[in-house]
């Protein structure tokens, strides 16, 4: 287990970076040209990013990114 001490500005920056990455993954998951094996890896990455996002974002922001088509086990 690791701890992280950050200020509000750094928290906002982390939140921003994670949101952009999740949005890019969601966009790419819609692309029919991408192989299913690659999409599975992208779904797993989304799960990890979403879990990290829940630690830095507000509850309202988290609700926007709860995956609909990405299954979280």
mmCIF file of the N, C-alpha and C atoms, coordinates in Angstrom:
data_MODEL
# 
_entry.id   MODEL 
# 
loop_
_atom_site.group_PDB 
_atom_site.id 
_atom_site.type_symbol 
_atom_site.label_atom_id 
_atom_site.label_alt_id 
_atom_site.label_comp_id 
_atom_site.label_asym_id 
_atom_site.label_entity_id 
_atom_site.label_seq_id 
_atom_site.pdbx_PDB_ins_code 
_atom_site.Cartn_x 
_atom_site.Cartn_y 
_atom_site.Cartn_z 
_atom_site.occupancy 
_atom_site.B_iso_or_equiv 
_atom_site.pdbx_formal_charge 
_atom_site.auth_seq_id 
_atom_site.auth_comp_id 
_atom_site.auth_asym_id 
_atom_site.auth_atom_id 
_atom_site.pdbx_PDB_model_num 
ATOM 1   N N  . UNK A 1 1  ? 0.851   -1.168 0.000   1.00 0.00 ? 1  UNK A N  1 
ATOM 2   C CA . UNK A 1 1  ? 0.000   0.000  0.000   1.00 0.00 ? 1  UNK A CA 1 
ATOM 3   C C  . UNK A 1 1  ? 0.897   1.231  0.000   1.00 0.00 ? 1  UNK A C  1 
ATOM 4   N N  . UNK A 1 2  ? 0.499   2.215  -0.773  1.00 0.00 ? 2  UNK A N  1 
ATOM 5   C CA . UNK A 1 2  ? 1.242   3.463  -0.867  1.00 0.00 ? 2  UNK A CA 1 
ATOM 6   C C  . UNK A 1 2  ? 0.352   4.623  -0.454  1.00 0.00 ? 2  UNK A C  1 
ATOM 7   N N  . UNK A 1 3  ? 0.962   5.645  0.073   1.00 0.00 ? 3  UNK A N  1 
ATOM 8   C CA . UNK A 1 3  ? 0.253   6.874  0.401   1.00 0.00 ? 3  UNK A CA 1 
ATOM 9   C C  . UNK A 1 3  ? 0.753   7.990  -0.499  1.00 0.00 ? 3  UNK A C  1 
ATOM 10  N N  . UNK A 1 4  ? -0.065  8.997  -0.692  1.00 0.00 ? 4  UNK A N  1 
ATOM 11  C CA . UNK A 1 4  ? 0.304   10.103 -1.561  1.00 0.00 ? 4  UNK A CA 1 
ATOM 12  C C  . UNK A 1 4  ? -0.215  11.389 -0.944  1.00 0.00 ? 4  UNK A C  1 
ATOM 13  N N  . UNK A 1 5  ? 0.684   12.336 -0.744  1.00 0.00 ? 5  UNK A N  1 
ATOM 14  C CA . UNK A 1 5  ? 0.315   13.611 -0.166  1.00 0.00 ? 5  UNK A CA 1 
ATOM 15  C C  . UNK A 1 5  ? 0.379   14.666 -1.268  1.00 0.00 ? 5  UNK A C  1 
ATOM 16  N N  . UNK A 1 6  ? -0.782  15.195 -1.659  1.00 0.00 ? 6  UNK A N  1 
ATOM 17  C CA . UNK A 1 6  ? -0.836  16.187 -2.736  1.00 0.00 ? 6  UNK A CA 1 
ATOM 18  C C  . UNK A 1 6  ? -1.716  17.350 -2.308  1.00 0.00 ? 6  UNK A C  1 
ATOM 19  N N  . UNK A 1 7  ? -1.499  18.501 -2.954  1.00 0.00 ? 7  UNK A N  1 
ATOM 20  C CA . UNK A 1 7  ? -2.350  19.649 -2.654  1.00 0.00 ? 7  UNK A CA 1 
ATOM 21  C C  . UNK A 1 7  ? -3.524  19.684 -3.637  1.00 0.00 ? 7  UNK A C  1 
ATOM 22  N N  . UNK A 1 8  ? -4.416  20.657 -3.470  1.00 0.00 ? 8  UNK A N  1 
ATOM 23  C CA . UNK A 1 8  ? -5.630  20.732 -4.295  1.00 0.00 ? 8  UNK A CA 1 
ATOM 24  C C  . UNK A 1 8  ? -5.318  20.889 -5.776  1.00 0.00 ? 8  UNK A C  1 
ATOM 25  N N  . UNK A 1 9  ? -4.319  21.684 -6.098  1.00 0.00 ? 9  UNK A N  1 
ATOM 26  C CA . UNK A 1 9  ? -3.968  21.896 -7.504  1.00 0.00 ? 9  UNK A CA 1 
ATOM 27  C C  . UNK A 1 9  ? -3.492  20.592 -8.140  1.00 0.00 ? 9  UNK A C  1 
ATOM 28  N N  . UNK A 1 10 ? -2.680  19.845 -7.420  1.00 0.00 ? 10 UNK A N  1 
ATOM 29  C CA . UNK A 1 10 ? -2.200  18.568 -7.933  1.00 0.00 ? 10 UNK A CA 1 
ATOM 30  C C  . UNK A 1 10 ? -3.340  17.559 -8.046  1.00 0.00 ? 10 UNK A C  1 
ATOM 31  N N  . UNK A 1 11 ? -4.269  17.592 -7.116  1.00 0.00 ? 11 UNK A N  1 
ATOM 32  C CA . UNK A 1 11 ? -5.426  16.698 -7.177  1.00 0.00 ? 11 UNK A CA 1 
ATOM 33  C C  . UNK A 1 11 ? -6.254  17.000 -8.420  1.00 0.00 ? 11 UNK A C  1 
ATOM 34  N N  . UNK A 1 12 ? -6.472  18.281 -8.684  1.00 0.00 ? 12 UNK A N  1 
ATOM 35  C CA . UNK A 1 12 ? -7.234  18.664 -9.876  1.00 0.00 ? 12 UNK A CA 1 
ATOM 36  C C  . UNK A 1 12 ? -6.521  18.227 -11.145 1.00 0.00 ? 12 UNK A C  1 
ATOM 37  N N  . UNK A 1 13 ? -5.204  18.340 -11.163 1.00 0.00 ? 13 UNK A N  1 
ATOM 38  C CA . UNK A 1 13 ? -4.443  17.922 -12.336 1.00 0.00 ? 13 UNK A CA 1 
ATOM 39  C C  . UNK A 1 13 ? -4.525  16.409 -12.534 1.00 0.00 ? 13 UNK A C  1 
ATOM 40  N N  . UNK A 1 14 ? -4.412  15.648 -11.461 1.00 0.00 ? 14 UNK A N  1 
ATOM 41  C CA . UNK A 1 14 ? -4.566  14.192 -11.555 1.00 0.00 ? 14 UNK A CA 1 
ATOM 42  C C  . UNK A 1 14 ? -5.950  13.817 -12.068 1.00 0.00 ? 14 UNK A C  1 
ATOM 43  N N  . UNK A 1 15 ? -6.952  14.467 -11.538 1.00 0.00 ? 15 UNK A N  1 
ATOM 44  C CA . UNK A 1 15 ? -8.328  14.215 -11.966 1.00 0.00 ? 15 UNK A CA 1 
ATOM 45  C C  . UNK A 1 15 ? -8.479  14.497 -13.459 1.00 0.00 ? 15 UNK A C  1 
ATOM 46  N N  . UNK A 1 16 ? -7.922  15.606 -13.909 1.00 0.00 ? 16 UNK A N  1 
ATOM 47  C CA . UNK A 1 16 ? -8.006  15.987 -15.319 1.00 0.00 ? 16 UNK A CA 1 
ATOM 48  C C  . UNK A 1 16 ? -7.323  14.952 -16.214 1.00 0.00 ? 16 UNK A C  1 
ATOM 49  N N  . UNK A 1 17 ? -6.116  14.562 -15.854 1.00 0.00 ? 17 UNK A N  1 
ATOM 50  C CA . UNK A 1 17 ? -5.353  13.618 -16.673 1.00 0.00 ? 17 UNK A CA 1 
ATOM 51  C C  . UNK A 1 17 ? -6.063  12.265 -16.747 1.00 0.00 ? 17 UNK A C  1 
ATOM 52  N N  . UNK A 1 18 ? -6.565  11.800 -15.631 1.00 0.00 ? 18 UNK A N  1 
ATOM 53  C CA . UNK A 1 18 ? -7.257  10.504 -15.607 1.00 0.00 ? 18 UNK A CA 1 
ATOM 54  C C  . UNK A 1 18 ? -8.541  10.562 -16.434 1.00 0.00 ? 18 UNK A C  1 
ATOM 55  N N  . UNK A 1 19 ? -9.294  11.664 -16.314 1.00 0.00 ? 19 UNK A N  1 
ATOM 56  C CA . UNK A 1 19 ? -10.533 11.801 -17.097 1.00 0.00 ? 19 UNK A CA 1 
ATOM 57  C C  . UNK A 1 19 ? -10.241 11.772 -18.587 1.00 0.00 ? 19 UNK A C  1 
ATOM 58  N N  . UNK A 1 20 ? -9.216  12.489 -19.014 1.00 0.00 ? 20 UNK A N  1 
ATOM 59  C CA . UNK A 1 20 ? -8.880  12.519 -20.442 1.00 0.00 ? 20 UNK A CA 1 
ATOM 60  C C  . UNK A 1 20 ? -8.501  11.135 -20.942 1.00 0.00 ? 20 UNK A C  1 
ATOM 61  N N  . UNK A 1 21 ? -7.735  10.413 -20.148 1.00 0.00 ? 21 UNK A N  1 
ATOM 62  C CA . UNK A 1 21 ? -7.325  9.068  -20.548 1.00 0.00 ? 21 UNK A CA 1 
ATOM 63  C C  . UNK A 1 21 ? -8.533  8.134  -20.624 1.00 0.00 ? 21 UNK A C  1 
ATOM 64  N N  . UNK A 1 22 ? -9.441  8.228  -19.664 1.00 0.00 ? 22 UNK A N  1 
ATOM 65  C CA . UNK A 1 22 ? -10.640 7.382  -19.693 1.00 0.00 ? 22 UNK A CA 1 
ATOM 66  C C  . UNK A 1 22 ? -11.519 7.733  -20.887 1.00 0.00 ? 22 UNK A C  1 
ATOM 67  N N  . UNK A 1 23 ? -11.646 9.017  -21.191 1.00 0.00 ? 23 UNK A N  1 
ATOM 68  C CA . UNK A 1 23 ? -12.448 9.421  -22.347 1.00 0.00 ? 23 UNK A CA 1 
ATOM 69  C C  . UNK A 1 23 ? -11.848 8.895  -23.643 1.00 0.00 ? 23 UNK A C  1 
ATOM 70  N N  . UNK A 1 24 ? -10.537 8.930  -23.738 1.00 0.00 ? 24 UNK A N  1 
ATOM 71  C CA . UNK A 1 24 ? -9.878  8.410  -24.931 1.00 0.00 ? 24 UNK A CA 1 
ATOM 72  C C  . UNK A 1 24 ? -10.099 6.904  -25.061 1.00 0.00 ? 24 UNK A C  1 
ATOM 73  N N  . UNK A 1 25 ? -10.024 6.191  -23.950 1.00 0.00 ? 25 UNK A N  1 
ATOM 74  C CA . UNK A 1 25 ? -10.273 4.749  -23.990 1.00 0.00 ? 25 UNK A CA 1 
ATOM 75  C C  . UNK A 1 25 ? -11.708 4.447  -24.405 1.00 0.00 ? 25 UNK A C  1 
ATOM 76  N N  . UNK A 1 26 ? -12.658 5.182  -23.848 1.00 0.00 ? 26 UNK A N  1 
ATOM 77  C CA . UNK A 1 26 ? -14.059 4.962  -24.217 1.00 0.00 ? 26 UNK A CA 1 
ATOM 78  C C  . UNK A 1 26 ? -14.288 5.238  -25.698 1.00 0.00 ? 26 UNK A C  1 
ATOM 79  N N  . UNK A 1 27 ? -13.655 6.274  -26.209 1.00 0.00 ? 27 UNK A N  1 
ATOM 80  C CA . UNK A 1 27 ? -13.773 6.596  -27.628 1.00 0.00 ? 27 UNK A CA 1 
ATOM 81  C C  . UNK A 1 27 ? -13.194 5.465  -28.481 1.00 0.00 ? 27 UNK A C  1 
ATOM 82  N N  . UNK A 1 28 ? -12.016 4.988  -28.110 1.00 0.00 ? 28 UNK A N  1 
ATOM 83  C CA . UNK A 1 28 ? -11.367 3.928  -28.881 1.00 0.00 ? 28 UNK A CA 1 
ATOM 84  C C  . UNK A 1 28 ? -12.115 2.601  -28.786 1.00 0.00 ? 28 UNK A C  1 
ATOM 85  N N  . UNK A 1 29 ? -12.803 2.356  -27.686 1.00 0.00 ? 29 UNK A N  1 
ATOM 86  C CA . UNK A 1 29 ? -13.565 1.115  -27.562 1.00 0.00 ? 29 UNK A CA 1 
ATOM 87  C C  . UNK A 1 29 ? -14.720 1.058  -28.562 1.00 0.00 ? 29 UNK A C  1 
ATOM 88  N N  . UNK A 1 30 ? -15.159 2.203  -29.036 1.00 0.00 ? 30 UNK A N  1 
ATOM 89  C CA . UNK A 1 30 ? -16.238 2.256  -30.025 1.00 0.00 ? 30 UNK A CA 1 
ATOM 90  C C  . UNK A 1 30 ? -15.739 1.963  -31.440 1.00 0.00 ? 30 UNK A C  1 
ATOM 91  N N  . UNK A 1 31 ? -14.436 1.992  -31.648 1.00 0.00 ? 31 UNK A N  1 
ATOM 92  C CA . UNK A 1 31 ? -13.855 1.799  -32.978 1.00 0.00 ? 31 UNK A CA 1 
ATOM 93  C C  . UNK A 1 31 ? -13.910 0.320  -33.358 1.00 0.00 ? 31 UNK A C  1 
ATOM 94  N N  . UNK A 1 32 ? -14.621 0.026  -34.426 1.00 0.00 ? 32 UNK A N  1 
ATOM 95  C CA . UNK A 1 32 ? -14.799 -1.364 -34.856 1.00 0.00 ? 32 UNK A CA 1 
ATOM 96  C C  . UNK A 1 32 ? -13.534 -1.959 -35.477 1.00 0.00 ? 32 UNK A C  1 
ATOM 97  N N  . UNK A 1 33 ? -12.564 -1.117 -35.820 1.00 0.00 ? 33 UNK A N  1 
ATOM 98  C CA . UNK A 1 33 ? -11.337 -1.601 -36.460 1.00 0.00 ? 33 UNK A CA 1 
ATOM 99  C C  . UNK A 1 33 ? -10.344 -2.181 -35.450 1.00 0.00 ? 33 UNK A C  1 
ATOM 100 N N  . UNK A 1 34 ? -10.559 -1.912 -34.180 1.00 0.00 ? 34 UNK A N  1 
ATOM 101 C CA . UNK A 1 34 ? -9.624  -2.380 -33.155 1.00 0.00 ? 34 UNK A CA 1 
ATOM 102 C C  . UNK A 1 34 ? -9.959  -3.819 -32.775 1.00 0.00 ? 34 UNK A C  1 
ATOM 103 N N  . UNK A 1 35 ? -8.942  -4.649 -32.713 1.00 0.00 ? 35 UNK A N  1 
ATOM 104 C CA . UNK A 1 35 ? -9.071  -6.068 -32.394 1.00 0.00 ? 35 UNK A CA 1 
ATOM 105 C C  . UNK A 1 35 ? -9.648  -6.269 -30.991 1.00 0.00 ? 35 UNK A C  1 
ATOM 106 N N  . UNK A 1 36 ? -10.397 -7.350 -30.814 1.00 0.00 ? 36 UNK A N  1 
ATOM 107 C CA . UNK A 1 36 ? -11.036 -7.633 -29.526 1.00 0.00 ? 36 UNK A CA 1 
ATOM 108 C C  . UNK A 1 36 ? -10.023 -7.864 -28.407 1.00 0.00 ? 36 UNK A C  1 
ATOM 109 N N  . UNK A 1 37 ? -8.887  -8.450 -28.727 1.00 0.00 ? 37 UNK A N  1 
ATOM 110 C CA . UNK A 1 37 ? -7.847  -8.664 -27.723 1.00 0.00 ? 37 UNK A CA 1 
ATOM 111 C C  . UNK A 1 37 ? -7.321  -7.325 -27.201 1.00 0.00 ? 37 UNK A C  1 
ATOM 112 N N  . UNK A 1 38 ? -7.148  -6.385 -28.104 1.00 0.00 ? 38 UNK A N  1 
ATOM 113 C CA . UNK A 1 38 ? -6.695  -5.044 -27.727 1.00 0.00 ? 38 UNK A CA 1 
ATOM 114 C C  . UNK A 1 38 ? -7.779  -4.346 -26.908 1.00 0.00 ? 38 UNK A C  1 
ATOM 115 N N  . UNK A 1 39 ? -9.023  -4.513 -27.306 1.00 0.00 ? 39 UNK A N  1 
ATOM 116 C CA . UNK A 1 39 ? -10.129 -3.901 -26.564 1.00 0.00 ? 39 UNK A CA 1 
ATOM 117 C C  . UNK A 1 39 ? -10.218 -4.461 -25.148 1.00 0.00 ? 39 UNK A C  1 
ATOM 118 N N  . UNK A 1 40 ? -9.938  -5.740 -24.981 1.00 0.00 ? 40 UNK A N  1 
ATOM 119 C CA . UNK A 1 40 ? -9.952  -6.327 -23.642 1.00 0.00 ? 40 UNK A CA 1 
ATOM 120 C C  . UNK A 1 40 ? -8.880  -5.678 -22.768 1.00 0.00 ? 40 UNK A C  1 
ATOM 121 N N  . UNK A 1 41 ? -7.713  -5.460 -23.324 1.00 0.00 ? 41 UNK A N  1 
ATOM 122 C CA . UNK A 1 41 ? -6.643  -4.787 -22.580 1.00 0.00 ? 41 UNK A CA 1 
ATOM 123 C C  . UNK A 1 41 ? -7.047  -3.354 -22.243 1.00 0.00 ? 41 UNK A C  1 
ATOM 124 N N  . UNK A 1 42 ? -7.750  -2.714 -23.159 1.00 0.00 ? 42 UNK A N  1 
ATOM 125 C CA . UNK A 1 42 ? -8.221  -1.348 -22.924 1.00 0.00 ? 42 UNK A CA 1 
ATOM 126 C C  . UNK A 1 42 ? -9.260  -1.326 -21.806 1.00 0.00 ? 42 UNK A C  1 
ATOM 127 N N  . UNK A 1 43 ? -10.143 -2.317 -21.757 1.00 0.00 ? 43 UNK A N  1 
ATOM 128 C CA . UNK A 1 43 ? -11.141 -2.402 -20.684 1.00 0.00 ? 43 UNK A CA 1 
ATOM 129 C C  . UNK A 1 43 ? -10.469 -2.581 -19.324 1.00 0.00 ? 43 UNK A C  1 
ATOM 130 N N  . UNK A 1 44 ? -9.446  -3.417 -19.298 1.00 0.00 ? 44 UNK A N  1 
ATOM 131 C CA . UNK A 1 44 ? -8.719  -3.626 -18.047 1.00 0.00 ? 44 UNK A CA 1 
ATOM 132 C C  . UNK A 1 44 ? -8.028  -2.340 -17.600 1.00 0.00 ? 44 UNK A C  1 
ATOM 133 N N  . UNK A 1 45 ? -7.467  -1.612 -18.547 1.00 0.00 ? 45 UNK A N  1 
ATOM 134 C CA . UNK A 1 45 ? -6.826  -0.329 -18.221 1.00 0.00 ? 45 UNK A CA 1 
ATOM 135 C C  . UNK A 1 45 ? -7.864  0.655  -17.701 1.00 0.00 ? 45 UNK A C  1 
ATOM 136 N N  . UNK A 1 46 ? -9.051  0.658  -18.311 1.00 0.00 ? 46 UNK A N  1 
ATOM 137 C CA . UNK A 1 46 ? -10.114 1.548  -17.857 1.00 0.00 ? 46 UNK A CA 1 
ATOM 138 C C  . UNK A 1 46 ? -10.481 1.243  -16.407 1.00 0.00 ? 46 UNK A C  1 
ATOM 139 N N  . UNK A 1 47 ? -10.560 -0.040 -16.071 1.00 0.00 ? 47 UNK A N  1 
ATOM 140 C CA . UNK A 1 47 ? -10.890 -0.428 -14.697 1.00 0.00 ? 47 UNK A CA 1 
ATOM 141 C C  . UNK A 1 47 ? -9.877  0.141  -13.711 1.00 0.00 ? 47 UNK A C  1 
ATOM 142 N N  . UNK A 1 48 ? -8.602  0.015  -14.048 1.00 0.00 ? 48 UNK A N  1 
ATOM 143 C CA . UNK A 1 48 ? -7.542  0.522  -13.170 1.00 0.00 ? 48 UNK A CA 1 
ATOM 144 C C  . UNK A 1 48 ? -7.638  2.037  -13.046 1.00 0.00 ? 48 UNK A C  1 
ATOM 145 N N  . UNK A 1 49 ? -7.819  2.714  -14.168 1.00 0.00 ? 49 UNK A N  1 
ATOM 146 C CA . UNK A 1 49 ? -7.930  4.173  -14.144 1.00 0.00 ? 49 UNK A CA 1 
ATOM 147 C C  . UNK A 1 49 ? -9.157  4.623  -13.362 1.00 0.00 ? 49 UNK A C  1 
ATOM 148 N N  . UNK A 1 50 ? -10.265 3.910  -13.524 1.00 0.00 ? 50 UNK A N  1 
ATOM 149 C CA . UNK A 1 50 ? -11.482 4.284  -12.810 1.00 0.00 ? 50 UNK A CA 1 
ATOM 150 C C  . UNK A 1 50 ? -11.295 4.129  -11.306 1.00 0.00 ? 50 UNK A C  1 
ATOM 151 N N  . UNK A 1 51 ? -10.640 3.066  -10.890 1.00 0.00 ? 51 UNK A N  1 
ATOM 152 C CA . UNK A 1 51 ? -10.377 2.877  -9.465  1.00 0.00 ? 51 UNK A CA 1 
ATOM 153 C C  . UNK A 1 51 ? -9.499  4.000  -8.921  1.00 0.00 ? 51 UNK A C  1 
ATOM 154 N N  . UNK A 1 52 ? -8.509  4.406  -9.687  1.00 0.00 ? 52 UNK A N  1 
ATOM 155 C CA . UNK A 1 52 ? -7.662  5.529  -9.280  1.00 0.00 ? 52 UNK A CA 1 
ATOM 156 C C  . UNK A 1 52 ? -8.468  6.825  -9.257  1.00 0.00 ? 52 UNK A C  1 
ATOM 157 N N  . UNK A 1 53 ? -9.333  6.985  -10.246 1.00 0.00 ? 53 UNK A N  1 
ATOM 158 C CA . UNK A 1 53 ? -10.166 8.183  -10.351 1.00 0.00 ? 53 UNK A CA 1 
ATOM 159 C C  . UNK A 1 53 ? -11.072 8.332  -9.132  1.00 0.00 ? 53 UNK A C  1 
ATOM 160 N N  . UNK A 1 54 ? -11.587 7.217  -8.623  1.00 0.00 ? 54 UNK A N  1 
ATOM 161 C CA . UNK A 1 54 ? -12.474 7.287  -7.454  1.00 0.00 ? 54 UNK A CA 1 
ATOM 162 C C  . UNK A 1 54 ? -11.751 7.816  -6.223  1.00 0.00 ? 54 UNK A C  1 
ATOM 163 N N  . UNK A 1 55 ? -10.440 7.756  -6.221  1.00 0.00 ? 55 UNK A N  1 
ATOM 164 C CA . UNK A 1 55 ? -9.662  8.235  -5.077  1.00 0.00 ? 55 UNK A CA 1 
ATOM 165 C C  . UNK A 1 55 ? -9.367  9.729  -5.134  1.00 0.00 ? 55 UNK A C  1 
ATOM 166 N N  . UNK A 1 56 ? -9.487  10.333 -6.313  1.00 0.00 ? 56 UNK A N  1 
ATOM 167 C CA . UNK A 1 56 ? -9.137  11.756 -6.428  1.00 0.00 ? 56 UNK A CA 1 
ATOM 168 C C  . UNK A 1 56 ? -10.307 12.639 -6.832  1.00 0.00 ? 56 UNK A C  1 
ATOM 169 N N  . UNK A 1 57 ? -11.404 12.055 -7.301  1.00 0.00 ? 57 UNK A N  1 
ATOM 170 C CA . UNK A 1 57 ? -12.510 12.849 -7.834  1.00 0.00 ? 57 UNK A CA 1 
ATOM 171 C C  . UNK A 1 57 ? -13.679 12.908 -6.858  1.00 0.00 ? 57 UNK A C  1 
ATOM 172 N N  . UNK A 1 58 ? -14.543 13.887 -7.102  1.00 0.00 ? 58 UNK A N  1 
ATOM 173 C CA . UNK A 1 58 ? -15.752 14.018 -6.291  1.00 0.00 ? 58 UNK A CA 1 
ATOM 174 C C  . UNK A 1 58 ? -16.775 12.963 -6.719  1.00 0.00 ? 58 UNK A C  1 
ATOM 175 N N  . UNK A 1 59 ? -17.754 12.751 -5.872  1.00 0.00 ? 59 UNK A N  1 
ATOM 176 C CA . UNK A 1 59 ? -18.779 11.745 -6.159  1.00 0.00 ? 59 UNK A CA 1 
ATOM 177 C C  . UNK A 1 59 ? -19.547 12.090 -7.436  1.00 0.00 ? 59 UNK A C  1 
ATOM 178 N N  . UNK A 1 60 ? -19.827 13.375 -7.656  1.00 0.00 ? 60 UNK A N  1 
ATOM 179 C CA . UNK A 1 60 ? -20.547 13.779 -8.865  1.00 0.00 ? 60 UNK A CA 1 
ATOM 180 C C  . UNK A 1 60 ? -19.736 13.483 -10.121 1.00 0.00 ? 60 UNK A C  1 
ATOM 181 N N  . UNK A 1 61 ? -18.430 13.714 -10.068 1.00 0.00 ? 61 UNK A N  1 
ATOM 182 C CA . UNK A 1 61 ? -17.572 13.424 -11.216 1.00 0.00 ? 61 UNK A CA 1 
ATOM 183 C C  . UNK A 1 61 ? -17.477 11.918 -11.456 1.00 0.00 ? 61 UNK A C  1 
ATOM 184 N N  . UNK A 1 62 ? -17.410 11.166 -10.382 1.00 0.00 ? 62 UNK A N  1 
ATOM 185 C CA . UNK A 1 62 ? -17.306 9.711  -10.504 1.00 0.00 ? 62 UNK A CA 1 
ATOM 186 C C  . UNK A 1 62 ? -18.536 9.148  -11.208 1.00 0.00 ? 62 UNK A C  1 
ATOM 187 N N  . UNK A 1 63 ? -19.703 9.667  -10.880 1.00 0.00 ? 63 UNK A N  1 
ATOM 188 C CA . UNK A 1 63 ? -20.950 9.179  -11.487 1.00 0.00 ? 63 UNK A CA 1 
ATOM 189 C C  . UNK A 1 63 ? -20.937 9.330  -13.006 1.00 0.00 ? 63 UNK A C  1 
ATOM 190 N N  . UNK A 1 64 ? -20.280 10.367 -13.508 1.00 0.00 ? 64 UNK A N  1 
ATOM 191 C CA . UNK A 1 64 ? -20.222 10.599 -14.954 1.00 0.00 ? 64 UNK A CA 1 
ATOM 192 C C  . UNK A 1 64 ? -19.410 9.533  -15.677 1.00 0.00 ? 64 UNK A C  1 
ATOM 193 N N  . UNK A 1 65 ? -18.490 8.912  -14.967 1.00 0.00 ? 65 UNK A N  1 
ATOM 194 C CA . UNK A 1 65 ? -17.573 7.974  -15.607 1.00 0.00 ? 65 UNK A CA 1 
ATOM 195 C C  . UNK A 1 65 ? -17.802 6.527  -15.206 1.00 0.00 ? 65 UNK A C  1 
ATOM 196 N N  . UNK A 1 66 ? -18.899 6.260  -14.501 1.00 0.00 ? 66 UNK A N  1 
ATOM 197 C CA . UNK A 1 66 ? -19.220 4.865  -14.199 1.00 0.00 ? 66 UNK A CA 1 
ATOM 198 C C  . UNK A 1 66 ? -19.465 4.167  -15.530 1.00 0.00 ? 66 UNK A C  1 
ATOM 199 N N  . UNK A 1 67 ? -18.716 3.134  -15.791 1.00 0.00 ? 67 UNK A N  1 
ATOM 200 C CA . UNK A 1 67 ? -18.788 2.508  -17.110 1.00 0.00 ? 67 UNK A CA 1 
ATOM 201 C C  . UNK A 1 67 ? -20.144 1.871  -17.392 1.00 0.00 ? 67 UNK A C  1 
ATOM 202 N N  . UNK A 1 68 ? -20.654 2.146  -18.564 1.00 0.00 ? 68 UNK A N  1 
ATOM 203 C CA . UNK A 1 68 ? -21.897 1.521  -19.015 1.00 0.00 ? 68 UNK A CA 1 
ATOM 204 C C  . UNK A 1 68 ? -21.575 0.262  -19.810 1.00 0.00 ? 68 UNK A C  1 
ATOM 205 N N  . UNK A 1 69 ? -20.729 0.411  -20.821 1.00 0.00 ? 69 UNK A N  1 
ATOM 206 C CA . UNK A 1 69 ? -20.417 -0.722 -21.680 1.00 0.00 ? 69 UNK A CA 1 
ATOM 207 C C  . UNK A 1 69 ? -19.169 -1.461 -21.230 1.00 0.00 ? 69 UNK A C  1 
ATOM 208 N N  . UNK A 1 70 ? -18.444 -0.911 -20.275 1.00 0.00 ? 70 UNK A N  1 
ATOM 209 C CA . UNK A 1 70 ? -17.260 -1.578 -19.755 1.00 0.00 ? 70 UNK A CA 1 
ATOM 210 C C  . UNK A 1 70 ? -17.654 -2.279 -18.469 1.00 0.00 ? 70 UNK A C  1 
ATOM 211 N N  . UNK A 1 71 ? -17.579 -3.586 -18.450 1.00 0.00 ? 71 UNK A N  1 
ATOM 212 C CA . UNK A 1 71 ? -17.976 -4.339 -17.265 1.00 0.00 ? 71 UNK A CA 1 
ATOM 213 C C  . UNK A 1 71 ? -16.894 -4.228 -16.203 1.00 0.00 ? 71 UNK A C  1 
ATOM 214 N N  . UNK A 1 72 ? -17.314 -3.867 -14.980 1.00 0.00 ? 72 UNK A N  1 
ATOM 215 C CA . UNK A 1 72 ? -16.386 -3.842 -13.853 1.00 0.00 ? 72 UNK A CA 1 
ATOM 216 C C  . UNK A 1 72 ? -16.735 -5.019 -12.962 1.00 0.00 ? 72 UNK A C  1 
ATOM 217 N N  . UNK A 1 73 ? -15.790 -5.906 -12.793 1.00 0.00 ? 73 UNK A N  1 
ATOM 218 C CA . UNK A 1 73 ? -16.018 -7.092 -11.962 1.00 0.00 ? 73 UNK A CA 1 
ATOM 219 C C  . UNK A 1 73 ? -15.530 -6.844 -10.560 1.00 0.00 ? 73 UNK A C  1 
# 
